[in-house]
Amino acid sequence: MSEMKGRELFGRCGLEVVEGQVPATLPAARQAVGITFGGTDPAAVVPLAAADLSDRVDEAWLRLAREHDVVDGAGRFLIATPMDGPWVPVRLCGEVRLAENLTGNHGKPGHAEFVTMALDGSVMCGVTTEDEEVWLVLDRDRIQQPPPPPPDMEAARAATRRLHESRRYAPERLRPPLQDGWVFLAFDRTTANLRRLYEIPDSMRDVIPARFGALDPGAVSEAAPLAEAETREIGERLDVLVDPEHFAYFLEFQQAHVKSAQSSRRTTDRGLLA
C-alpha cells in the first residue's frame, strides 16, 4: 500500500497519520497478528448478525483501547492491517470508522481485520473476524515475549519430502471391479511388507517380459522377481516411481479374488527379497 493510499484509508477511519519513526525495538506487527489469530480468548465479541455491526465493533475496540491504555491521553497509538503492515503511528481525529474500512480481502463492512498497539509496545488489541463473531483480543504478556525463531525451511522441506514419499509408497487398495490379470508388486526390502500393488491393464500386456510369456498365467501362483532393468521399464510404462535400492519388485498373475485379498497390506517370504 502506498503512503498516499494509506493516509486516505486511515483518514476514512477517523485517524490522522502522525509523523515520526516507529522504533525498531517494538514488537513486530506480525507478532501481534499471530497473537490475535492464535487462539487467545477474546476480551470482547460482537456477533456478525448484529445489524449495527461496524458501530458495535468500533465501540468495543475504543472502550478496550482506552481502558487498557492502547490509546494514550492524546489519542495516539500504533495500527497495522494483517496483510499490509508495518506499524503506523496515528491519532484519533474524528468519528472512529475502523471496522467499516479495515477488513480482510473482499471483506464486508464490519468484518474487521486489524491490530493496534500502544506507542511503547506495552499492550495490544487485535481485531479479527471468525465464523460467527468478530473477536477483540487484548494482550500484555505474549506481546512482550521474544518472537519464535524463524522456521528451519530445509527441515520443513525434508519433512514434506518424507511425507510425499510415504504417501507415494503407501499400500494402495485396488478398486473394483477386479478381473484376473497381471499385477506389479513392490515389497520393502527391510520389512518385507507389501508397499505397492499395481494392476497391469490388458492394453499394456506387452510390458510383460518375454520370459514370462511361456508361463501358463493360470498356473502362476508365486510372485516372480524382476530384474532392475525390467522394473524400470515397467515403472516407466505405468508412469510410477520405482526405487530398486529399497524395494524388490515382482510380477504375478492373480485371479480377481486374490487381487482383492492382496490389495490389503501383507508381507512376503524374506527369502524372495534376497
Backbone as CSV, one residue per row, in Angstrom:
resi,resn,N_x,N_y,N_z,CA_x,CA_y,CA_z,C_x,C_y,C_z
1,MET,0.851,-1.190,0.000,0.000,0.000,0.000,0.884,1.236,0.000
2,SER,0.606,2.206,-0.918,1.390,3.422,-0.974,1.079,4.313,0.222
3,GLU,2.000,5.223,0.514,1.797,6.131,1.649,0.543,6.971,1.454
4,MET,0.289,7.436,0.204,-0.890,8.263,-0.058,-2.174,7.457,0.185
5,LYS,-2.216,6.223,-0.332,-3.406,5.405,-0.125,-3.596,5.071,1.344
6,GLY,-2.474,4.851,2.040,-2.565,4.568,3.466,-3.163,5.736,4.227
7,ARG,-2.732,6.942,3.913,-3.272,8.127,4.584,-4.753,8.299,4.284
8,GLU,-5.140,8.040,3.022,-6.553,8.148,2.651,-7.390,7.118,3.401
9,LEU,-6.884,5.887,3.479,-7.603,4.834,4.174,-7.771,5.166,5.650
10,PHE,-6.685,5.558,6.298,-6.779,5.884,7.716,-7.633,7.128,7.942
11,GLY,-7.629,8.024,6.975,-8.494,9.202,7.092,-9.960,8.799,7.126
12,ARG,-10.343,7.815,6.295,-11.724,7.338,6.315,-12.053,6.642,7.630
13,CYS,-11.028,6.181,8.310,-11.214,5.504,9.592,-11.334,6.489,10.757
14,GLY,-11.145,7.786,10.487,-11.155,8.769,11.568,-9.812,8.895,12.246
15,LEU,-8.746,8.632,11.493,-7.396,8.669,12.041,-6.523,9.627,11.244
16,GLU,-5.548,10.207,11.914,-4.546,11.061,11.280,-3.194,10.400,11.480
17,VAL,-2.444,10.223,10.391,-1.121,9.630,10.488,-0.177,10.638,11.139
18,VAL,0.532,10.179,12.170,1.455,11.037,12.910,2.855,10.852,12.338
19,GLU,3.528,11.959,12.111,4.886,11.889,11.576,5.830,11.316,12.627
20,GLY,6.837,10.605,12.172,7.822,10.050,13.083,8.082,8.587,12.796
21,GLN,9.241,8.122,13.226,9.639,6.741,13.002,9.202,5.863,14.172
22,VAL,8.812,4.656,13.855,8.463,3.676,14.883,9.743,2.949,15.286
23,PRO,10.106,2.934,16.568,11.346,2.268,16.996,11.377,0.802,16.571
24,ALA,12.517,0.385,16.069,12.660,-0.996,15.602,12.622,-1.992,16.757
25,THR,12.777,-1.505,17.981,12.787,-2.390,19.146,11.396,-2.826,19.579
26,LEU,10.354,-2.216,19.019,8.993,-2.583,19.393,8.631,-3.952,18.830
27,PRO,7.688,-4.649,19.471,7.219,-5.923,18.896,6.715,-5.718,17.480
28,ALA,6.992,-6.678,16.616,6.585,-6.571,15.217,5.082,-6.721,15.077
29,ALA,4.534,-6.062,14.058,3.097,-6.175,13.803,2.714,-7.625,13.550
30,ARG,3.577,-8.384,12.882,3.285,-9.786,12.602,3.098,-10.584,13.886
31,GLN,3.850,-10.202,14.932,3.696,-10.893,16.207,2.319,-10.619,16.801
32,ALA,1.864,-9.367,16.707,0.536,-9.021,17.210,-0.555,-9.734,16.409
33,VAL,-0.341,-9.842,15.108,-1.304,-10.562,14.265,-1.368,-12.023,14.688
34,GLY,-0.202,-12.644,14.938,-0.172,-14.030,15.360,-0.904,-14.251,16.676
35,ILE,-0.783,-13.309,17.614,-1.492,-13.415,18.891,-2.995,-13.297,18.663
36,THR,-3.391,-12.394,17.793,-4.810,-12.192,17.502,-5.439,-13.436,16.893
37,PHE,-4.708,-14.063,15.960,-5.230,-15.245,15.269,-4.912,-16.538,16.006
38,GLY,-4.126,-16.469,17.073,-3.547,-17.661,17.659,-4.339,-18.343,18.742
39,GLY,-5.633,-18.141,18.814,-6.447,-18.878,19.763,-6.573,-18.252,21.135
40,THR,-6.081,-17.021,21.309,-6.238,-16.337,22.590,-7.706,-16.023,22.827
41,ASP,-8.170,-16.237,24.057,-9.566,-15.924,24.364,-9.824,-14.434,24.163
42,PRO,-10.934,-14.083,23.502,-11.195,-12.666,23.236,-11.612,-11.918,24.492
43,ALA,-11.285,-10.639,24.515,-11.733,-9.759,25.598,-13.155,-9.298,25.349
44,ALA,-13.584,-9.330,24.095,-14.955,-8.957,23.733,-15.285,-9.604,22.397
45,VAL,-16.567,-9.872,22.182,-17.022,-10.424,20.909,-18.263,-9.660,20.460
46,VAL,-18.409,-9.571,19.134,-19.592,-8.936,18.554,-20.154,-9.894,17.508
47,PRO,-21.410,-10.318,17.624,-21.984,-11.246,16.642,-22.025,-10.638,15.243
48,LEU,-21.692,-11.432,14.240,-21.748,-10.941,12.863,-23.177,-10.602,12.455
49,ALA,-24.146,-11.213,13.133,-25.541,-10.963,12.780,-26.044,-9.616,13.273
50,ALA,-25.237,-8.895,14.052,-25.679,-7.601,14.578,-25.978,-6.630,13.443
51,ALA,-27.099,-5.967,13.518,-27.498,-5.031,12.454,-26.536,-3.855,12.358
52,ASP,-26.023,-3.400,13.481,-25.094,-2.273,13.529,-23.690,-2.773,13.800
53,LEU,-23.258,-3.784,13.029,-22.005,-4.488,13.292,-20.808,-3.543,13.371
54,SER,-20.604,-2.710,12.371,-19.435,-1.840,12.351,-19.392,-0.939,13.575
55,ASP,-20.510,-0.330,13.909,-20.551,0.566,15.064,-20.236,-0.175,16.350
56,ARG,-20.779,-1.360,16.493,-20.565,-2.117,17.730,-19.114,-2.569,17.861
57,VAL,-18.492,-2.953,16.747,-17.078,-3.341,16.799,-16.218,-2.140,17.167
58,ASP,-16.487,-0.987,16.544,-15.720,0.218,16.864,-15.895,0.629,18.318
59,GLU,-17.116,0.538,18.820,-17.368,0.899,20.218,-16.617,-0.028,21.160
60,ALA,-16.620,-1.336,20.858,-15.919,-2.299,21.706,-14.415,-2.068,21.657
61,TRP,-13.884,-1.810,20.452,-12.444,-1.563,20.344,-12.052,-0.306,21.102
62,LEU,-12.789,0.778,20.917,-12.434,2.040,21.555,-12.510,1.935,23.077
63,ARG,-13.496,1.220,23.577,-13.612,1.043,25.030,-12.409,0.284,25.570
64,LEU,-12.059,-0.846,24.932,-10.908,-1.620,25.389,-9.606,-0.837,25.239
65,ALA,-9.479,-0.142,24.118,-8.238,0.589,23.857,-8.006,1.693,24.882
66,ARG,-9.061,2.365,25.309,-8.914,3.435,26.312,-8.742,2.860,27.718
67,GLU,-9.514,1.826,28.038,-9.423,1.238,29.371,-8.058,0.643,29.645
68,HIS,-7.413,0.098,28.601,-6.149,-0.618,28.794,-4.951,0.135,28.225
69,ASP,-5.127,1.418,27.941,-4.018,2.308,27.542,-3.364,1.924,26.225
70,VAL,-4.135,1.294,25.345,-3.634,1.131,23.976,-3.575,2.503,23.320
71,VAL,-4.590,3.321,23.585,-4.638,4.708,23.121,-4.199,5.610,24.276
72,ASP,-3.248,6.517,24.031,-2.782,7.382,25.116,-3.701,8.588,25.294
73,GLY,-3.346,9.447,26.208,-4.194,10.597,26.526,-4.412,11.539,25.368
74,ALA,-3.485,11.538,24.406,-3.617,12.410,23.230,-4.281,11.684,22.058
75,GLY,-4.780,10.478,22.299,-5.449,9.725,21.234,-4.504,9.041,20.278
76,ARG,-3.252,8.847,20.673,-2.252,8.263,19.768,-2.059,6.767,20.042
77,PHE,-1.746,6.027,18.992,-1.468,4.595,19.108,-0.847,4.117,17.803
78,LEU,-0.523,2.856,17.740,0.017,2.247,16.525,-1.037,1.322,15.929
79,ILE,-1.080,1.246,14.596,-2.058,0.389,13.926,-1.410,-0.287,12.729
80,ALA,-1.881,-1.484,12.439,-1.438,-2.211,11.243,-2.569,-3.111,10.800
81,THR,-2.677,-3.310,9.508,-3.615,-4.304,8.985,-2.834,-5.593,8.803
82,PRO,-3.448,-6.745,9.000,-2.708,-8.012,8.963,-1.920,-8.239,7.681
83,MET,-2.461,-7.817,6.547,-1.790,-8.111,5.300,-0.757,-7.055,4.917
84,ASP,-0.963,-5.841,5.357,-0.125,-4.762,4.863,1.016,-4.384,5.810
85,GLY,0.681,-4.152,7.112,1.754,-3.733,7.993,2.550,-2.599,7.338
86,PRO,3.595,-2.078,7.934,4.025,-2.292,9.310,3.230,-1.405,10.264
87,TRP,3.753,-1.204,11.486,3.087,-0.289,12.398,3.067,1.123,11.838
88,VAL,1.922,1.760,11.959,1.778,3.160,11.540,1.306,3.949,12.754
89,PRO,2.038,4.997,13.166,1.580,5.818,14.290,0.441,6.735,13.847
90,VAL,-0.660,6.731,14.575,-1.835,7.521,14.212,-2.410,8.194,15.451
91,ARG,-3.351,9.110,15.178,-4.051,9.833,16.253,-5.533,9.877,15.903
92,LEU,-6.386,9.683,16.900,-7.822,9.833,16.692,-8.110,11.289,16.344
93,CYS,-8.857,11.491,15.254,-9.137,12.870,14.848,-10.579,13.058,14.398
94,GLY,-11.410,12.038,14.578,-12.800,12.147,14.153,-13.560,10.922,14.601
95,GLU,-14.716,10.728,14.005,-15.526,9.573,14.365,-14.811,8.290,13.953
96,VAL,-14.714,7.354,14.876,-13.999,6.104,14.613,-14.782,5.240,13.627
97,ARG,-14.113,4.859,12.509,-14.732,4.009,11.485,-13.754,2.917,11.070
98,LEU,-13.139,2.264,12.044,-12.145,1.240,11.733,-12.788,-0.005,11.123
99,ALA,-13.818,-0.523,11.776,-14.420,-1.789,11.348,-15.052,-1.708,9.970
100,GLU,-15.474,-0.536,9.576,-16.105,-0.365,8.262,-15.080,-0.416,7.146
101,ASN,-13.848,0.016,7.436,-12.844,0.185,6.389,-11.691,-0.808,6.433
102,LEU,-11.386,-1.335,7.606,-10.246,-2.244,7.736,-10.752,-3.678,7.825
103,THR,-10.953,-4.290,6.678,-11.473,-5.658,6.589,-10.488,-6.524,5.820
104,GLY,-10.715,-7.838,5.834,-9.887,-8.741,5.047,-10.155,-8.559,3.571
105,ASN,-9.466,-9.327,2.747,-9.654,-9.232,1.296,-11.117,-9.459,0.931
106,HIS,-11.709,-8.463,0.287,-13.108,-8.518,-0.144,-14.066,-8.704,1.036
107,GLY,-13.613,-8.322,2.237,-14.464,-8.465,3.404,-15.586,-7.444,3.432
108,LYS,-16.687,-7.817,4.046,-17.811,-6.904,4.177,-17.535,-5.881,5.270
109,PRO,-18.151,-4.695,5.207,-18.000,-3.727,6.295,-18.363,-4.361,7.627
110,GLY,-17.531,-4.150,8.607,-17.754,-4.731,9.930,-16.990,-6.015,10.153
111,HIS,-16.589,-6.698,9.066,-15.802,-7.926,9.188,-14.331,-7.528,9.352
112,ALA,-14.045,-6.969,10.500,-12.790,-6.257,10.720,-11.585,-7.179,10.858
113,GLU,-10.441,-6.686,10.372,-9.158,-7.383,10.486,-8.073,-6.319,10.645
114,PHE,-7.640,-6.059,11.876,-6.549,-5.116,12.113,-6.013,-5.331,13.514
115,VAL,-4.815,-4.794,13.765,-4.224,-4.858,15.099,-3.773,-3.460,15.500
116,THR,-3.861,-3.186,16.807,-3.429,-1.898,17.344,-2.541,-2.158,18.558
117,MET,-1.668,-1.186,18.863,-0.742,-1.355,19.976,-0.385,0.007,20.551
118,ALA,-0.100,0.040,21.849,0.347,1.269,22.497,1.676,1.715,21.893
119,LEU,1.943,2.998,21.939,3.161,3.536,21.339,4.422,2.927,21.937
120,ASP,4.363,2.520,23.201,5.546,1.920,23.834,5.572,0.402,23.725
121,GLY,4.588,-0.183,23.024,4.562,-1.625,22.819,4.155,-2.423,24.036
122,SER,3.579,-1.773,25.044,3.271,-2.462,26.301,1.998,-3.295,26.243
123,VAL,1.078,-2.977,25.342,-0.194,-3.664,25.279,-0.730,-3.575,23.855
124,MET,-1.433,-4.601,23.424,-2.003,-4.616,22.076,-3.462,-5.013,22.130
125,CYS,-4.191,-4.628,21.096,-5.566,-5.054,20.933,-5.769,-5.373,19.453
126,GLY,-6.022,-6.654,19.159,-6.223,-7.080,17.784,-7.676,-7.410,17.524
127,VAL,-8.112,-7.226,16.296,-9.499,-7.472,15.909,-9.496,-8.422,14.717
128,THR,-10.277,-9.491,14.813,-10.338,-10.461,13.722,-11.746,-11.022,13.608
129,THR,-12.132,-11.404,12.413,-13.461,-11.935,12.148,-13.414,-13.455,12.088
130,GLU,-14.214,-14.096,12.937,-14.334,-15.545,12.966,-15.603,-15.961,12.222
131,ASP,-16.006,-17.216,12.382,-17.138,-17.736,11.619,-18.442,-16.986,11.907
132,GLU,-18.686,-16.693,13.178,-19.965,-16.090,13.542,-19.816,-14.819,14.371
133,GLU,-18.577,-14.437,14.674,-18.362,-13.288,15.547,-17.112,-12.525,15.127
134,VAL,-17.053,-11.278,15.560,-15.817,-10.505,15.492,-15.189,-10.569,16.885
135,TRP,-13.928,-10.985,16.931,-13.224,-11.113,18.200,-12.294,-9.923,18.407
136,LEU,-12.257,-9.431,19.637,-11.309,-8.402,20.035,-10.395,-9.010,21.090
137,VAL,-9.116,-9.123,20.759,-8.141,-9.827,21.593,-7.206,-8.813,22.237
138,LEU,-7.127,-8.846,23.554,-6.273,-7.944,24.315,-5.109,-8.732,24.883
139,ASP,-3.886,-8.168,24.849,-2.733,-8.908,25.365,-1.655,-7.959,25.874
140,ARG,-1.112,-8.300,27.060,0.031,-7.571,27.618,1.264,-8.470,27.768
141,ASP,1.047,-9.772,27.843,2.127,-10.694,28.173,2.824,-11.272,26.948
142,ARG,2.065,-11.913,26.066,2.687,-12.583,24.918,3.383,-11.596,23.992
143,ILE,2.866,-10.380,23.923,3.474,-9.387,23.034,4.869,-8.995,23.511
144,GLN,5.159,-9.257,24.803,6.471,-8.921,25.350,7.478,-10.049,25.182
145,GLN,7.001,-11.228,24.860,7.902,-12.363,24.709,8.632,-12.278,23.378
146,PRO,9.876,-12.732,23.341,10.604,-12.687,22.062,9.904,-13.568,21.041
147,PRO,9.897,-13.143,19.810,9.237,-13.957,18.780,9.949,-15.281,18.617
148,PRO,9.232,-16.311,18.188,9.877,-17.611,17.970,10.903,-17.517,16.857
149,PRO,11.924,-18.372,16.893,12.936,-18.340,15.832,12.301,-18.661,14.490
150,PRO,12.870,-18.142,13.419,12.310,-18.454,12.098,12.368,-19.950,11.845
151,PRO,11.405,-20.473,11.101,11.376,-21.916,10.855,12.587,-22.379,10.064
152,ASP,13.014,-23.584,10.330,14.094,-24.215,9.574,13.497,-24.709,8.262
153,MET,13.652,-23.914,7.216,12.989,-24.227,5.955,13.506,-25.524,5.344
154,GLU,14.800,-25.799,5.518,15.338,-27.030,4.954,14.747,-28.239,5.664
155,ALA,14.611,-28.140,6.996,13.995,-29.239,7.745,12.534,-29.412,7.351
156,ALA,11.840,-28.276,7.127,10.438,-28.341,6.720,10.303,-28.987,5.345
157,ARG,11.210,-28.617,4.434,11.153,-29.222,3.093,11.463,-30.725,3.162
158,ALA,12.418,-31.100,4.033,12.750,-32.517,4.169,11.556,-33.297,4.717
159,ALA,10.866,-32.700,5.701,9.685,-33.363,6.266,8.598,-33.525,5.209
160,THR,8.450,-32.501,4.372,7.453,-32.572,3.302,7.809,-33.666,2.303
161,ARG,9.113,-33.764,1.983,9.537,-34.813,1.051,9.273,-36.199,1.637
162,ARG,9.557,-36.354,2.946,9.314,-37.651,3.573,7.831,-37.995,3.563
163,LEU,6.991,-36.973,3.787,5.550,-37.214,3.751,5.107,-37.638,2.367
164,HIS,5.610,-36.946,1.347,5.245,-37.295,-0.020,5.711,-38.706,-0.363
165,GLU,6.931,-39.045,0.074,7.446,-40.375,-0.226,6.631,-41.451,0.486
166,SER,6.238,-41.165,1.755,5.451,-42.159,2.480,4.109,-42.386,1.798
167,ARG,3.549,-41.314,1.247,2.282,-41.465,0.530,2.495,-42.164,-0.802
168,ARG,3.614,-41.827,-1.436,3.889,-42.410,-2.752,4.060,-43.925,-2.643
169,TYR,4.671,-44.349,-1.527,4.926,-45.765,-1.354,3.956,-46.437,-0.392
170,ALA,2.907,-45.754,-0.014,1.941,-46.336,0.916,1.174,-47.468,0.234
171,PRO,0.709,-48.447,1.019,-0.092,-49.523,0.417,-1.312,-48.961,-0.302
172,GLU,-1.606,-49.498,-1.427,-2.701,-48.983,-2.244,-3.726,-50.086,-2.504
173,ARG,-4.976,-49.814,-2.184,-6.021,-50.800,-2.442,-6.505,-50.666,-3.896
174,LEU,-6.728,-51.806,-4.505,-7.251,-51.801,-5.866,-8.747,-51.534,-5.837
175,ARG,-9.220,-50.895,-6.858,-10.636,-50.543,-6.928,-11.404,-51.556,-7.771
176,PRO,-12.521,-52.056,-7.238,-13.346,-52.980,-8.034,-14.009,-52.229,-9.187
177,PRO,-14.484,-52.940,-10.205,-14.488,-54.416,-10.299,-13.114,-54.947,-10.685
178,LEU,-12.702,-56.046,-10.054,-11.413,-56.648,-10.306,-11.574,-57.819,-11.266
179,GLN,-10.554,-57.990,-12.093,-10.547,-59.091,-13.046,-9.221,-59.827,-12.941
180,ASP,-9.205,-61.076,-13.407,-7.948,-61.809,-13.436,-6.948,-61.035,-14.289
181,GLY,-5.709,-61.032,-13.873,-4.713,-60.328,-14.677,-3.390,-60.179,-13.945
182,TRP,-2.419,-59.571,-14.636,-1.082,-59.373,-14.090,-1.068,-58.178,-13.133
183,VAL,-0.242,-58.298,-12.086,-0.042,-57.199,-11.148,1.454,-56.982,-10.955
184,PHE,1.788,-55.753,-10.644,3.166,-55.308,-10.407,3.269,-55.029,-8.914
185,LEU,4.127,-55.772,-8.205,4.202,-55.713,-6.746,5.523,-55.098,-6.301
186,ALA,5.481,-54.361,-5.198,6.689,-53.798,-4.603,6.714,-54.142,-3.116
187,PHE,7.809,-54.773,-2.678,7.970,-55.144,-1.274,9.159,-54.385,-0.679
188,ASP,8.960,-53.877,0.527,10.040,-53.203,1.238,11.137,-54.224,1.544
189,ARG,12.376,-53.931,1.158,13.464,-54.890,1.359,13.780,-55.100,2.844
190,THR,13.508,-54.113,3.680,13.826,-54.223,5.100,12.744,-54.950,5.877
191,THR,11.483,-54.590,5.628,10.378,-55.140,6.414,9.647,-56.282,5.723
192,ALA,9.864,-56.430,4.406,9.155,-57.423,3.581,7.674,-57.114,3.458
193,ASN,7.267,-55.909,3.844,5.867,-55.518,3.714,5.543,-55.126,2.281
194,LEU,4.331,-55.476,1.858,3.848,-55.033,0.557,3.612,-53.536,0.612
195,ARG,4.246,-52.796,-0.285,4.112,-51.345,-0.263,3.314,-50.802,-1.446
196,ARG,3.337,-51.489,-2.563,2.548,-51.034,-3.705,2.039,-52.240,-4.478
197,LEU,0.882,-52.044,-5.081,0.256,-53.088,-5.880,-0.421,-52.414,-7.069
198,TYR,0.079,-52.675,-8.263,-0.469,-52.054,-9.465,-1.037,-53.124,-10.398
199,GLU,-2.192,-52.847,-10.919,-2.725,-53.704,-11.974,-2.100,-53.290,-13.306
200,ILE,-1.783,-54.281,-14.129,-1.269,-54.004,-15.470,-2.428,-54.211,-16.441
201,PRO,-2.915,-53.161,-17.068,-4.078,-53.301,-17.964,-3.731,-54.131,-19.194
202,ASP,-4.752,-54.723,-19.782,-4.540,-55.548,-20.980,-3.876,-54.747,-22.096
203,SER,-4.158,-53.436,-22.131,-3.570,-52.614,-23.193,-2.056,-52.492,-23.060
204,MET,-1.517,-52.844,-21.870,-0.071,-52.795,-21.656,0.507,-54.203,-21.480
205,ARG,-0.187,-55.188,-21.993,0.281,-56.562,-21.843,1.692,-56.730,-22.400
206,ASP,2.067,-55.921,-23.387,3.394,-56.056,-23.981,4.517,-55.651,-23.037
207,VAL,4.173,-55.070,-21.893,5.201,-54.695,-20.929,5.690,-55.902,-20.147
208,ILE,4.953,-57.014,-20.196,5.359,-58.235,-19.506,6.600,-58.791,-20.204
209,PRO,7.712,-58.986,-19.485,8.921,-59.512,-20.136,8.652,-60.818,-20.876
210,ALA,9.366,-61.011,-21.950,9.142,-62.184,-22.806,9.313,-63.487,-22.051
211,ARG,10.203,-63.514,-21.045,10.447,-64.769,-20.326,9.231,-65.229,-19.535
212,PHE,8.236,-64.324,-19.322,7.014,-64.721,-18.650,5.996,-65.301,-19.627
213,GLY,6.249,-65.086,-20.918,5.262,-65.472,-21.908,5.021,-66.961,-21.976
214,ALA,6.053,-67.770,-21.641,5.919,-69.221,-21.741,5.140,-69.807,-20.569
215,LEU,4.895,-68.963,-19.544,4.187,-69.464,-18.367,2.683,-69.496,-18.619
216,ASP,2.053,-70.478,-18.082,0.596,-70.527,-18.121,0.095,-69.596,-17.032
217,PRO,-0.520,-68.448,-17.387,-0.918,-67.492,-16.353,-1.718,-68.124,-15.229
218,GLY,-2.582,-69.044,-15.562,-3.385,-69.653,-14.525,-2.574,-70.484,-13.556
219,ALA,-1.363,-70.863,-13.967,-0.533,-71.706,-13.109,0.424,-70.898,-12.251
220,VAL,0.525,-69.599,-12.508,1.449,-68.756,-11.750,0.817,-68.433,-10.409
221,SER,1.383,-68.947,-9.342,0.816,-68.706,-8.015,1.789,-67.994,-7.093
222,GLU,3.037,-67.850,-7.539,4.031,-67.156,-6.731,4.494,-65.905,-7.468
223,ALA,4.792,-64.895,-6.684,5.324,-63.675,-7.285,6.699,-63.969,-7.851
224,ALA,6.929,-63.616,-9.124,8.200,-63.861,-9.793,9.027,-62.577,-9.792
225,PRO,10.281,-62.622,-9.311,11.093,-61.407,-9.188,11.459,-60.821,-10.544
226,LEU,11.623,-59.508,-10.548,12.006,-58.773,-11.748,13.431,-58.253,-11.606
227,ALA,14.166,-58.237,-12.720,15.479,-57.600,-12.741,15.293,-56.083,-12.697
228,GLU,16.355,-55.372,-12.323,16.239,-53.916,-12.184,15.835,-53.265,-13.501
229,ALA,16.426,-53.704,-14.612,16.086,-53.113,-15.907,14.613,-53.350,-16.230
230,GLU,14.117,-54.553,-15.930,12.703,-54.851,-16.166,11.817,-53.971,-15.280
231,THR,12.245,-53.807,-14.023,11.487,-52.976,-13.090,11.364,-51.549,-13.602
232,ARG,12.476,-50.996,-14.057,12.464,-49.599,-14.513,11.614,-49.438,-15.770
233,GLU,11.682,-50.419,-16.680,10.878,-50.330,-17.899,9.387,-50.379,-17.570
234,ILE,9.001,-51.300,-16.675,7.588,-51.395,-16.311,7.146,-50.129,-15.583
235,GLY,7.987,-49.614,-14.666,7.643,-48.386,-13.955,7.429,-47.225,-14.900
236,GLU,8.302,-47.131,-15.915,8.163,-46.056,-16.901,6.869,-46.200,-17.694
237,ARG,6.545,-47.421,-18.097,5.330,-47.639,-18.875,4.077,-47.366,-18.040
238,LEU,4.108,-47.726,-16.742,2.953,-47.490,-15.880,2.932,-46.074,-15.317
239,ASP,4.034,-45.328,-15.560,4.165,-43.958,-15.046,4.109,-43.950,-13.517
240,VAL,4.901,-44.847,-12.903,5.006,-44.893,-11.451,6.481,-44.832,-11.077
241,LEU,6.760,-44.259,-9.911,8.124,-44.162,-9.428,8.580,-45.507,-8.892
242,VAL,9.774,-45.928,-9.266,10.333,-47.160,-8.727,11.645,-46.843,-8.010
243,ASP,11.986,-47.674,-7.024,13.188,-47.482,-6.216,13.792,-48.860,-5.924
244,PRO,14.493,-49.446,-6.880,15.018,-50.808,-6.710,15.985,-50.948,-5.539
245,GLU,16.579,-49.848,-5.083,17.510,-49.937,-3.962,16.794,-50.331,-2.668
246,HIS,15.591,-49.787,-2.467,14.868,-50.018,-1.218,13.689,-50.984,-1.363
247,PHE,13.296,-51.274,-2.595,12.128,-52.128,-2.807,12.463,-53.242,-3.797
248,ALA,11.872,-54.385,-3.582,12.008,-55.511,-4.507,10.707,-55.632,-5.293
249,TYR,10.824,-55.821,-6.606,9.651,-55.793,-7.482,9.408,-57.170,-8.101
250,PHE,8.116,-57.492,-8.241,7.691,-58.791,-8.730,6.512,-58.635,-9.671
251,LEU,6.339,-59.645,-10.530,5.125,-59.779,-11.329,4.400,-61.036,-10.867
252,GLU,3.101,-60.979,-10.916,2.310,-62.158,-10.559,0.986,-62.092,-11.296
253,PHE,0.567,-63.237,-11.843,-0.762,-63.311,-12.448,-1.722,-63.742,-11.346
254,GLN,-2.718,-62.895,-11.088,-3.625,-63.163,-9.975,-5.069,-63.209,-10.441
255,GLN,-5.805,-64.112,-9.848,-7.240,-64.113,-10.058,-7.862,-62.984,-9.252
256,ALA,-9.066,-62.612,-9.620,-9.690,-61.427,-9.030,-9.777,-61.508,-7.510
257,HIS,-10.125,-62.688,-6.976,-10.282,-62.781,-5.525,-8.931,-62.655,-4.816
258,VAL,-7.837,-63.081,-5.489,-6.503,-62.928,-4.903,-6.100,-61.457,-4.893
259,LYS,-6.423,-60.746,-5.973,-6.145,-59.307,-6.013,-6.827,-58.596,-4.858
260,SER,-8.068,-58.953,-4.636,-8.831,-58.305,-3.574,-8.177,-58.537,-2.219
261,ALA,-7.734,-59.754,-1.971,-7.104,-60.071,-0.685,-5.750,-59.391,-0.560
262,GLN,-5.005,-59.356,-1.659,-3.650,-58.840,-1.594,-3.597,-57.310,-1.635
263,SER,-4.710,-56.677,-1.975,-4.711,-55.214,-2.000,-4.666,-54.634,-0.594
264,SER,-4.833,-55.507,0.417,-4.586,-55.107,1.796,-3.111,-55.380,2.100
265,ARG,-2.588,-54.659,3.078,-1.172,-54.783,3.413,-0.849,-56.222,3.842
266,ARG,0.275,-56.787,3.338,0.723,-58.107,3.741,2.236,-58.184,3.574
267,THR,2.837,-59.256,4.057,4.268,-59.448,3.903,4.514,-60.622,2.974
268,THR,5.766,-60.726,2.550,6.153,-61.838,1.673,7.279,-62.596,2.345
269,ASP,7.632,-63.715,1.776,8.747,-64.519,2.263,10.027,-63.724,2.105
270,ARG,10.771,-63.548,3.186,12.010,-62.765,3.113,13.008,-63.398,2.150
271,GLY,12.880,-64.696,1.939,13.793,-65.342,1.001,13.641,-64.804,-0.410
272,LEU,12.455,-64.336,-0.768,12.252,-63.760,-2.106,12.971,-62.455,-2.279
273,LEU,13.350,-61.797,-1.169,13.977,-60.481,-1.252,15.493,-60.570,-1.256
274,ALA,16.035,-61.756,-1.217,17.479,-61.915,-1.182,18.108,-61.383,-2.462
